Amino acid sequence: MKVLSVANKARQLKNDPIGFILDSLIAIIVNLFIPIPLAGTLVSEFISQFKAPLLGLLASLVLLAIFMITVVGTIVTLPIIASTGFFSQIFSPNLPGDNPLHIPPDTSFVATNVPKQNPFGGSGMSYTTTTAYFMDPDYYLKFGKNHMGIDFIPSDEYFKSSQTYKNTQKVVIFATMNGRVRHYVDQYGGETVEITNTDNSVKVLYVHFSIVLVESGSVVPGTPIGIMGETGFATGEHLHYEIQTKDGNNWIATNPLNYIQ
């Protein structure tokens, strides 16, 4: 009988090692806490009753061990990952003010409190193509509202001659006058940069950026302020460029083409 019992246990160990271990543990616990020796059939009954709960407990302990290992591993590796800047790259890409492209100023712009150049650089209008004019009647017929600025896209000359574009492969917009910066999102979702000159007499608005490179503070002409985009009320990538002048307590939109020399 002993030989047969040993053979049965060996067969169970081979076919179901986890079940064999559980059965053995339950049998040991039964014999430890019940002083009266029990017959094999009674031990088997205890095993059948307690096997499922013990299996659940074992599974819980395994999951708890995996969780603890994960927590410890995270605590150990977090300082290393953080030091590489990984999280800042994943969760804070292209935040306003970051200037992620490290674009240098365009030194061809002249210092002025009144805008005199187009916001793409170059001389006159050589770098720009106008797609919608100030108070454009076609714009009103199409969208049902007055166009208070002008819409620019780069000209062929821009792509051929702009050194900034050659260096970045991005259409960079520059500040056209000295002033204070305010960045916000307009009512249509357009990324907007507003620059007001030092005597609070002229304000320039730039709208639809895909990336904003300035958040606040002071700028001078030629400072890169953003990358052309189509955020907000736009049917394609372009720059809405608007100039307003102070009239008493009111700001009045004026034709930007009157300022570009």
Secondary structure as the mmCIF struct_conf table of DSSP 4:
data_model
#
loop_
_struct_conf.conf_type_id
_struct_conf.id
_struct_conf.beg_label_comp_id
_struct_conf.beg_label_asym_id
_struct_conf.beg_label_seq_id
_struct_conf.end_label_comp_id
_struct_conf.end_label_asym_id
_struct_conf.end_label_seq_id
HELX_RH_AL_P HELX_RH_AL_P1 LYS A 2 ASN A 15
HELX_RH_AL_P HELX_RH_AL_P2 PRO A 17 PHE A 33
BEND BEND1 ILE A 36 ILE A 36
HELX_RH_AL_P HELX_RH_AL_P3 GLY A 40 SER A 83
TURN_TY1_P TURN_TY1_P1 THR A 84 GLY A 85
HELX_RH_AL_P HELX_RH_AL_P4 PHE A 86 PHE A 91
TURN_TY1_P TURN_TY1_P2 PRO A 93 ASN A 94
TURN_TY1_P TURN_TY1_P3 PRO A 96 GLY A 97
TURN_TY1_P TURN_TY1_P4 PRO A 100 LEU A 101
HELX_LH_PP_P HELX_LH_PP_P1 ILE A 103 PRO A 105
TURN_TY1_P TURN_TY1_P5 THR A 107 SER A 108
BEND BEND2 PHE A 109 PHE A 109
HELX_LH_PP_P HELX_LH_PP_P2 VAL A 110 ALA A 111
BEND BEND3 ASN A 113 VAL A 114
BEND BEND4 GLN A 117 GLN A 117
TURN_TY1_P TURN_TY1_P6 PRO A 119 PHE A 120
BEND BEND5 GLY A 122 SER A 123
TURN_TY1_P TURN_TY1_P7 GLY A 124 TYR A 127
STRN STRN1 THR A 128 ALA A 132
TURN_TY1_P TURN_TY1_P8 PHE A 134 MET A 135
HELX_RH_AL_P HELX_RH_AL_P5 PRO A 137 PHE A 143
BEND BEND6 GLY A 144 LYS A 145
BEND BEND7 GLY A 149 GLY A 149
STRN STRN2 ILE A 150 PRO A 154
HELX_RH_AL_P HELX_RH_AL_P6 ASP A 156 SER A 161
HELX_RH_AL_P HELX_RH_AL_P7 GLN A 163 THR A 168
BEND BEND8 GLN A 169 LYS A 170
STRN STRN3 VAL A 172 PHE A 174
BEND BEND9 MET A 177 ASN A 178
STRN STRN4 GLY A 179 VAL A 185
TURN_TY1_P TURN_TY1_P9 GLN A 187 TYR A 188
BEND BEND10 GLY A 189 GLY A 189
STRN STRN5 GLU A 191 THR A 196
TURN_TY1_P TURN_TY1_P10 THR A 198 ASP A 199
BEND BEND11 ASN A 200 SER A 201
STRN STRN6 VAL A 202 VAL A 207
BEND BEND12 SER A 210 SER A 210
STRN STRN7 ILE A 211 VAL A 212
STRN STRN8 SER A 216 VAL A 219
TURN_TY1_P TURN_TY1_P11 PRO A 221 GLY A 222
STRN STRN9 PRO A 224 ILE A 227
STRN STRN10 GLY A 229 GLY A 229
BEND BEND13 GLY A 232 PHE A 233
BEND BEND14 THR A 235 GLU A 237
STRN STRN11 HIS A 238 HIS A 238
STRN STRN12 LEU A 239 ASP A 247
TURN_TY1_P TURN_TY1_P12 GLY A 248 ASN A 249
STRN STRN13 ASN A 250 THR A 254
HELX_RH_3T_P HELX_RH_3T_P1 PRO A 256 ASN A 258
TURN_TY1_P TURN_TY1_P13 TYR A 259 TYR A 259
#
